[in-house]
Each structure stands twice: as structure tokens, then as C-alpha cells.
Amino acid sequence: MADRSTEAGGIEVGTKQAGIGHNRPKEVVWERWQRKRTFVRALEGTYGELQEELYNQPRVYKATDQEWRGGPQLFDKSIVNPMKTDIAQSIETHISVIAPRGTGQRHGHMNSAIFYCLRGKGYDIHDGKRFDYEAGDIMVVENGCVHQHFNASEDEDLVLLVMKAKPLFLFMHMLFQKIAKYPPKEAVPGWEDWTPPSDI
């Protein structure tokens, strides 16, 4: 993603590293976890100027225009969030794909999240309890839950559309997020050459 800064706060996104904090990764797992991010951007100007600017924002965002990031078992692509768009300051959406028999990190955050399963079948562990789902199902991660996502299929990708009000929670200083277990550094055995789908 190109470097970008806000006029109000001077927050830069790109190669800058995140500052010291309770959620700064102790090890480099994914480069994106090391970068400074913009969670809420300033909306400045008169009401009329802001209204016109927001009305002129794009209404369609193509997932195929964004790059997959992560690996080797879990990849994400960001679609809508305050770092990318002016029109959506209170929500964040991204698409996650997990390799067959793969998983991501075990983590927790203050905000709830909605997952719409686009392809495949999977299960989550929420505070020690298992929940199974498949394509067409909607799964909810409740506020403050420690959770982890798993692909339950032997040979099919698990593709999830994730929607959450994370920027709004962070704006209200409900900041606590934590990685309980980092994502795997090795590919799933037998799926060493696996890559995310190119049609999403």
C-alpha cells in the first residue's frame, strides 16, 4: 500500500513501524502487523464541503483490485476501512481465505465481528467452544471473545467475508486486542504450493 499521511494527525502508513504498546508483536510474523495504521481519519471542513466530498466517494470497491497479504495458511485482503476510504469511518471489511486444513492466529479483541462464509466449510473455537459453519452461513464473534478460525475441509479453500465496527470501538478507546497464539509459519503439509484464489 502506498504511504499516506493525514493532515490533522500526521499519521503515516507504509514502512513506518508501530510504536511500543501492549499489542506490538514480539516477533515479525506478517509485515503488516509491524506498520503504523490509520484507524480513524479526520473529517475537516465545512459541513457542506464534507457532504459533497462524501457524496462523491466511490460506492463500489472491487475485491480483485486489492492484494492478498499474509500466509502461508491464512491470507487477508482489506476492502473497506478508514485507511482506504473516507466514506466508511465506523466499519471495516476484509476477506480471509484459509488453506485446506489450515488455521490463523488465536486472538481476541473488544469489537464483535460478523463472518459470512462465501466458500467451503470451517469451524471456530470461541473461548474453548467449537462452532461449525459452511458456505451460506453467518457466524458471529462476540465482544471480547478469544477465538481462532479453522478450515475443516481436506481439499477446499475456506473464504470468509468479515465485517466489524472495529474503527468505532477504537475511537471509543476500547483498544484492547491481543494475539494469544501466532499464526503458523509453515504451510499445511501437502499444501506447500497453495495460494489464495485469484477470482476474489
C-alpha positions as CSV (number, residue, x, y, z in Angstrom):
1,M,0.0,0.0,0.0
2,A,1.3,3.5,-0.8
3,D,2.4,5.7,2.0
4,R,-0.2,8.2,3.1
5,S,-0.5,10.7,5.9
6,T,-3.3,12.7,7.4
7,E,-3.2,16.4,7.6
8,A,-4.5,16.5,11.1
9,G,-2.6,13.9,12.9
10,G,0.4,13.3,10.6
11,I,-0.1,9.5,10.9
12,E,1.9,7.8,8.2
13,V,1.1,4.4,6.8
14,G,3.7,2.4,4.9
15,T,7.1,1.3,6.0
16,K,6.9,3.1,9.4
17,Q,6.9,0.7,12.4
18,A,4.3,0.7,15.1
19,G,5.3,2.2,18.4
20,I,5.6,0.5,21.7
21,G,2.3,-0.9,23.0
22,H,0.7,-3.9,24.5
23,N,-0.2,-5.3,21.1
24,R,3.0,-4.7,19.2
25,P,4.1,-8.2,18.0
26,K,7.1,-9.6,19.8
27,E,8.2,-11.2,16.6
28,V,7.7,-10.3,12.9
29,V,5.0,-12.7,11.7
30,W,3.4,-10.6,9.0
31,E,4.9,-7.3,7.9
32,R,1.5,-5.5,8.0
33,W,1.4,-6.1,11.8
34,Q,4.5,-4.0,12.1
35,R,3.3,-1.0,10.3
36,K,1.5,2.0,11.7
37,R,-2.1,2.1,10.6
38,T,-4.9,4.7,10.4
39,F,-7.9,3.7,12.4
40,V,-9.9,7.0,12.2
41,R,-9.1,9.8,9.8
42,A,-10.0,13.5,10.3
43,L,-13.1,14.8,8.5
44,E,-12.3,18.5,8.2
45,G,-14.0,21.5,6.5
46,T,-17.5,22.9,6.5
47,Y,-20.5,20.6,6.6
48,G,-21.3,21.4,3.0
49,E,-17.8,20.6,1.9
50,L,-17.7,17.3,3.8
51,Q,-21.2,16.4,2.5
52,E,-20.1,17.0,-1.1
53,E,-16.9,15.1,-0.7
54,L,-18.6,12.0,0.9
55,Y,-21.3,12.0,-1.8
56,N,-18.5,11.9,-4.4
57,Q,-16.8,8.8,-2.9
58,P,-16.9,5.5,-4.8
59,R,-19.8,3.2,-3.8
60,V,-18.3,0.0,-5.4
61,Y,-14.9,-1.5,-4.3
62,K,-13.6,-4.4,-6.3
63,A,-12.0,-7.1,-4.1
64,T,-9.9,-8.2,-7.1
65,D,-8.2,-4.7,-7.1
66,Q,-6.7,-5.5,-3.7
67,E,-3.7,-7.7,-2.9
68,W,-3.7,-10.8,-0.7
69,R,-1.4,-10.4,2.4
70,G,-0.3,-12.9,4.9
71,G,0.4,-16.6,4.6
72,P,1.3,-19.4,4.5
73,Q,-2.1,-20.8,5.8
74,L,-4.2,-17.6,6.1
75,F,-4.4,-14.7,3.7
76,D,-6.4,-11.5,4.0
77,K,-7.3,-8.6,1.7
78,S,-8.6,-5.4,3.1
79,I,-11.6,-3.9,1.2
80,V,-13.1,-1.0,3.2
81,N,-11.7,0.7,6.2
82,P,-10.7,4.3,7.3
83,M,-7.2,3.8,5.9
84,K,-8.6,3.3,2.4
85,T,-11.9,5.2,2.3
86,D,-13.4,8.4,3.5
87,I,-17.0,7.2,3.3
88,A,-16.8,4.4,5.9
89,Q,-15.3,5.7,9.2
90,S,-17.1,3.3,11.5
91,I,-16.8,-0.1,9.8
92,E,-14.0,-2.4,8.5
93,T,-14.4,-5.2,6.0
94,H,-11.9,-7.7,4.7
95,I,-11.9,-11.1,3.1
96,S,-10.0,-14.0,4.6
97,V,-9.0,-17.3,3.0
98,I,-7.6,-20.3,4.8
99,A,-5.9,-23.2,3.2
100,P,-7.4,-26.7,3.4
101,R,-6.8,-28.0,7.0
102,G,-5.2,-24.6,7.8
103,T,-5.7,-22.0,10.5
104,G,-4.9,-18.5,11.5
105,Q,-3.9,-16.9,14.8
106,R,-5.7,-17.3,18.1
107,H,-6.6,-13.8,19.2
108,G,-9.2,-11.5,20.9
109,H,-10.5,-8.0,20.5
110,M,-13.1,-5.8,22.1
111,N,-15.3,-5.4,19.0
112,S,-17.7,-8.0,17.7
113,A,-17.4,-9.3,14.2
114,I,-19.7,-10.9,11.6
115,F,-18.3,-13.6,9.2
116,Y,-20.2,-14.6,6.1
117,C,-18.9,-17.9,4.7
118,L,-18.6,-17.5,1.0
119,R,-16.9,-20.9,0.2
120,G,-16.0,-24.0,1.9
121,K,-16.7,-25.2,5.5
122,G,-14.9,-24.3,8.7
123,Y,-15.2,-24.1,12.4
124,D,-14.2,-21.6,15.1
125,I,-13.1,-22.1,18.7
126,H,-14.6,-19.3,20.8
127,D,-13.4,-19.3,24.4
128,G,-12.9,-23.0,24.2
129,K,-16.2,-23.9,22.5
130,R,-16.4,-25.2,18.9
131,F,-18.8,-23.7,16.3
132,D,-19.1,-25.3,12.8
133,Y,-20.3,-23.4,9.6
134,E,-20.3,-23.8,5.8
135,A,-20.9,-21.7,2.7
136,G,-24.0,-19.5,3.2
137,D,-23.8,-19.4,7.0
138,I,-23.2,-16.3,9.0
139,M,-21.1,-16.6,12.2
140,V,-20.8,-14.0,15.0
141,V,-17.7,-13.4,17.1
142,E,-18.9,-11.7,20.3
143,N,-17.2,-8.8,22.0
144,G,-14.1,-9.7,24.0
145,C,-14.1,-13.3,22.7
146,V,-10.7,-15.2,22.3
147,H,-11.2,-17.1,19.0
148,Q,-9.5,-18.9,16.2
149,H,-10.6,-19.8,12.7
150,F,-10.0,-23.3,11.1
151,N,-10.7,-24.7,7.6
152,A,-12.5,-28.0,8.1
153,S,-12.0,-29.2,4.5
154,E,-9.3,-31.6,3.3
155,D,-9.2,-30.0,-0.2
156,E,-11.2,-26.8,-0.4
157,D,-10.4,-23.2,0.4
158,L,-12.4,-21.5,3.2
159,V,-13.3,-18.0,2.2
160,L,-14.9,-15.6,4.7
161,L,-16.2,-12.0,4.3
162,V,-15.5,-10.2,7.6
163,M,-17.5,-7.2,8.8
164,K,-16.9,-5.3,12.0
165,A,-17.2,-2.0,13.7
166,K,-13.6,-2.0,14.9
167,P,-12.8,1.6,14.0
168,L,-15.8,2.8,16.1
169,F,-14.6,0.7,19.1
170,L,-11.1,2.0,18.8
171,F,-12.4,5.6,18.5
172,M,-14.2,5.0,21.9
173,H,-10.8,3.9,23.4
174,M,-11.9,0.2,23.5
175,L,-8.4,-0.6,22.3
176,F,-7.5,-3.9,23.8
177,Q,-6.5,-6.5,21.2
178,K,-4.2,-9.4,21.8
179,I,-2.6,-12.3,19.9
180,A,-2.8,-15.4,22.1
181,K,-1.1,-17.7,19.6
182,Y,0.6,-16.5,16.4
183,P,-0.4,-18.0,13.0
184,P,1.6,-21.0,11.7
185,K,4.8,-20.2,9.9
186,E,4.8,-23.3,7.9
187,A,2.4,-24.4,5.1
188,V,-0.1,-27.2,5.8
189,P,1.7,-30.5,4.9
190,G,0.8,-31.4,1.4
191,W,-0.3,-27.9,0.6
192,E,3.1,-26.2,0.4
193,D,2.3,-24.7,-3.0
194,W,-1.2,-23.4,-2.0
195,T,-2.0,-19.8,-3.0
196,P,-5.2,-17.8,-2.4
197,P,-7.9,-17.7,-5.1
198,S,-7.4,-15.3,-8.0
199,D,-11.1,-14.7,-8.7
200,I,-11.8,-12.9,-5.4
